[in-house]
Structure formats: structure tokens, C-alpha cells
Amino acid sequence: MSEHTISYNNHRFPPQIIARAVWLYFR
């Protein structure tokens, strides 16, 4: 279960990267 938690923590992106991804997607 801890492995899943570590994977989840590593998969969290900063808001800036999320905004950039959304901008590129809706470009």
C-alpha cells in the first residue's frame, strides 16, 4: 500500500505544469 502512496506522491504535478498542459491541450 505504501508503494501506491509513493507512486501517487511522485505523480503530483505543480499547478504551473498543469496550467501549461491545459494550455497546450486547448491551444
mmCIF file as gemmi writes it, N, C-alpha and C atoms, coordinates in Angstrom:
data_model
loop_
_atom_site.group_PDB
_atom_site.id
_atom_site.type_symbol
_atom_site.label_atom_id
_atom_site.label_alt_id
_atom_site.label_comp_id
_atom_site.label_asym_id
_atom_site.label_entity_id
_atom_site.label_seq_id
_atom_site.pdbx_PDB_ins_code
_atom_site.Cartn_x
_atom_site.Cartn_y
_atom_site.Cartn_z
_atom_site.occupancy
_atom_site.B_iso_or_equiv
_atom_site.pdbx_formal_charge
_atom_site.auth_seq_id
_atom_site.auth_asym_id
_atom_site.pdbx_PDB_model_num
ATOM 1 N N . MET Axp A 1 ? 0.835 -1.194 0 1 0 ? 1 A 1
ATOM 2 C CA . MET Axp A 1 ? 0 0 0 1 0 ? 1 A 1
ATOM 3 C C . MET Axp A 1 ? 0.875 1.252 0 1 0 ? 1 A 1
ATOM 4 N N . SER Axp A 2 ? 1.994 1.206 0.725 1 0 ? 2 A 1
ATOM 5 C CA . SER Axp A 2 ? 2.887 2.374 0.758 1 0 ? 2 A 1
ATOM 6 C C . SER Axp A 2 ? 3.47 2.631 -0.631 1 0 ? 2 A 1
ATOM 7 N N . GLU Axp A 3 ? 3.667 1.564 -1.4 1 0 ? 3 A 1
ATOM 8 C CA . GLU Axp A 3 ? 4.197 1.748 -2.753 1 0 ? 3 A 1
ATOM 9 C C . GLU Axp A 3 ? 3.23 2.595 -3.585 1 0 ? 3 A 1
ATOM 10 N N . HIS Axp A 4 ? 1.94 2.322 -3.422 1 0 ? 4 A 1
ATOM 11 C CA . HIS Axp A 4 ? 0.932 3.087 -4.159 1 0 ? 4 A 1
ATOM 12 C C . HIS Axp A 4 ? 0.958 4.552 -3.725 1 0 ? 4 A 1
ATOM 13 N N . THR Axp A 5 ? 1.164 4.778 -2.436 1 0 ? 5 A 1
ATOM 14 C CA . THR Axp A 5 ? 1.202 6.153 -1.93 1 0 ? 5 A 1
ATOM 15 C C . THR Axp A 5 ? 2.397 6.89 -2.511 1 0 ? 5 A 1
ATOM 16 N N . ILE Axp A 6 ? 3.557 6.218 -2.565 1 0 ? 6 A 1
ATOM 17 C CA . ILE Axp A 6 ? 4.759 6.854 -3.115 1 0 ? 6 A 1
ATOM 18 C C . ILE Axp A 6 ? 4.518 7.194 -4.59 1 0 ? 6 A 1
ATOM 19 N N . SER Axp A 7 ? 3.918 6.263 -5.322 1 0 ? 7 A 1
ATOM 20 C CA . SER Axp A 7 ? 3.643 6.494 -6.737 1 0 ? 7 A 1
ATOM 21 C C . SER Axp A 7 ? 2.719 7.699 -6.898 1 0 ? 7 A 1
ATOM 22 N N . TYR Axp A 8 ? 1.731 7.793 -6.017 1 0 ? 8 A 1
ATOM 23 C CA . TYR Axp A 8 ? 0.775 8.905 -6.099 1 0 ? 8 A 1
ATOM 24 C C . TYR Axp A 8 ? 1.473 10.226 -5.805 1 0 ? 8 A 1
ATOM 25 N N . ASN Axp A 9 ? 2.36 10.222 -4.814 1 0 ? 9 A 1
ATOM 26 C CA . ASN Axp A 9 ? 3.083 11.447 -4.466 1 0 ? 9 A 1
ATOM 27 C C . ASN Axp A 9 ? 3.995 11.87 -5.614 1 0 ? 9 A 1
ATOM 28 N N . ASN Axp A 10 ? 4.609 10.905 -6.285 1 0 ? 10 A 1
ATOM 29 C CA . ASN Axp A 10 ? 5.51 11.233 -7.387 1 0 ? 10 A 1
ATOM 30 C C . ASN Axp A 10 ? 4.735 11.716 -8.612 1 0 ? 10 A 1
ATOM 31 N N . HIS Axp A 11 ? 3.447 11.429 -8.643 1 0 ? 11 A 1
ATOM 32 C CA . HIS Axp A 11 ? 2.652 11.769 -9.825 1 0 ? 11 A 1
ATOM 33 C C . HIS Axp A 11 ? 1.976 13.127 -9.671 1 0 ? 11 A 1
ATOM 34 N N . ARG Axp A 12 ? 2.187 13.786 -8.536 1 0 ? 12 A 1
ATOM 35 C CA . ARG Axp A 12 ? 1.55 15.093 -8.329 1 0 ? 12 A 1
ATOM 36 C C . ARG Axp A 12 ? 2.34 16.165 -9.065 1 0 ? 12 A 1
ATOM 37 N N . PHE Axp A 13 ? 1.662 16.925 -9.924 1 0 ? 13 A 1
ATOM 38 C CA . PHE Axp A 13 ? 2.323 17.957 -10.706 1 0 ? 13 A 1
ATOM 39 C C . PHE Axp A 13 ? 2.065 19.33 -10.098 1 0 ? 13 A 1
ATOM 40 N N . PRO Axp A 14 ? 3.044 20.215 -10.184 1 0 ? 14 A 1
ATOM 41 C CA . PRO Axp A 14 ? 2.843 21.597 -9.732 1 0 ? 14 A 1
ATOM 42 C C . PRO Axp A 14 ? 1.772 22.28 -10.58 1 0 ? 14 A 1
ATOM 43 N N . PRO Axp A 15 ? 1.059 23.252 -10.012 1 0 ? 15 A 1
ATOM 44 C CA . PRO Axp A 15 ? -0.014 23.946 -10.751 1 0 ? 15 A 1
ATOM 45 C C . PRO Axp A 15 ? 0.484 24.543 -12.061 1 0 ? 15 A 1
ATOM 46 N N . GLN Axp A 16 ? 1.731 25.011 -12.076 1 0 ? 16 A 1
ATOM 47 C CA . GLN Axp A 16 ? 2.254 25.639 -13.289 1 0 ? 16 A 1
ATOM 48 C C . GLN Axp A 16 ? 2.302 24.633 -14.435 1 0 ? 16 A 1
ATOM 49 N N . ILE Axp A 17 ? 2.757 23.426 -14.147 1 0 ? 17 A 1
ATOM 50 C CA . ILE Axp A 17 ? 2.846 22.407 -15.189 1 0 ? 17 A 1
ATOM 51 C C . ILE Axp A 17 ? 1.448 22.009 -15.651 1 0 ? 17 A 1
ATOM 52 N N . ILE Axp A 18 ? 0.512 21.931 -14.717 1 0 ? 18 A 1
ATOM 53 C CA . ILE Axp A 18 ? -0.864 21.588 -15.084 1 0 ? 18 A 1
ATOM 54 C C . ILE Axp A 18 ? -1.438 22.66 -16 1 0 ? 18 A 1
ATOM 55 N N . ALA Axp A 19 ? -1.207 23.925 -15.64 1 0 ? 19 A 1
ATOM 56 C CA . ALA Axp A 19 ? -1.722 25.027 -16.454 1 0 ? 19 A 1
ATOM 57 C C . ALA Axp A 19 ? -1.12 24.971 -17.851 1 0 ? 19 A 1
ATOM 58 N N . ARG Axp A 20 ? 0.166 24.666 -17.93 1 0 ? 20 A 1
ATOM 59 C CA . ARG Axp A 20 ? 0.836 24.587 -19.232 1 0 ? 20 A 1
ATOM 60 C C . ARG Axp A 20 ? 0.252 23.45 -20.063 1 0 ? 20 A 1
ATOM 61 N N . ALA Axp A 21 ? 0.004 22.32 -19.43 1 0 ? 21 A 1
ATOM 62 C CA . ALA Axp A 21 ? -0.554 21.173 -20.148 1 0 ? 21 A 1
ATOM 63 C C . ALA Axp A 21 ? -1.954 21.493 -20.654 1 0 ? 21 A 1
ATOM 64 N N . VAL Axp A 22 ? -2.751 22.157 -19.823 1 0 ? 22 A 1
ATOM 65 C CA . VAL Axp A 22 ? -4.107 22.531 -20.238 1 0 ? 22 A 1
ATOM 66 C C . VAL Axp A 22 ? -4.046 23.524 -21.387 1 0 ? 22 A 1
ATOM 67 N N . TRP Axp A 23 ? -3.122 24.478 -21.29 1 0 ? 23 A 1
ATOM 68 C CA . TRP Axp A 23 ? -2.993 25.485 -22.348 1 0 ? 23 A 1
ATOM 69 C C . TRP Axp A 23 ? -2.6 24.814 -23.668 1 0 ? 23 A 1
ATOM 70 N N . LEU Axp A 24 ? -1.665 23.876 -23.596 1 0 ? 24 A 1
ATOM 71 C CA . LEU Axp A 24 ? -1.246 23.192 -24.815 1 0 ? 24 A 1
ATOM 72 C C . LEU Axp A 24 ? -2.39 22.345 -25.379 1 0 ? 24 A 1
ATOM 73 N N . TYR Axp A 25 ? -3.215 21.797 -24.481 1 0 ? 25 A 1
ATOM 74 C CA . TYR Axp A 25 ? -4.305 20.927 -24.918 1 0 ? 25 A 1
ATOM 75 C C . TYR Axp A 25 ? -5.413 21.726 -25.596 1 0 ? 25 A 1
ATOM 76 N N . PHE Axp A 26 ? -5.717 22.899 -25.043 1 0 ? 26 A 1
ATOM 77 C CA . PHE Axp A 26 ? -6.813 23.714 -25.588 1 0 ? 26 A 1
ATOM 78 C C . PHE Axp A 26 ? -6.313 24.764 -26.575 1 0 ? 26 A 1
ATOM 79 N N . ARG Axp A 27 ? -5.04 24.696 -26.907 1 0 ? 27 A 1
ATOM 80 C CA . ARG Axp A 27 ? -4.443 25.673 -27.81 1 0 ? 27 A 1
ATOM 81 C C . ARG Axp A 27 ? -5.211 25.704 -29.128 1 0 ? 27 A 1
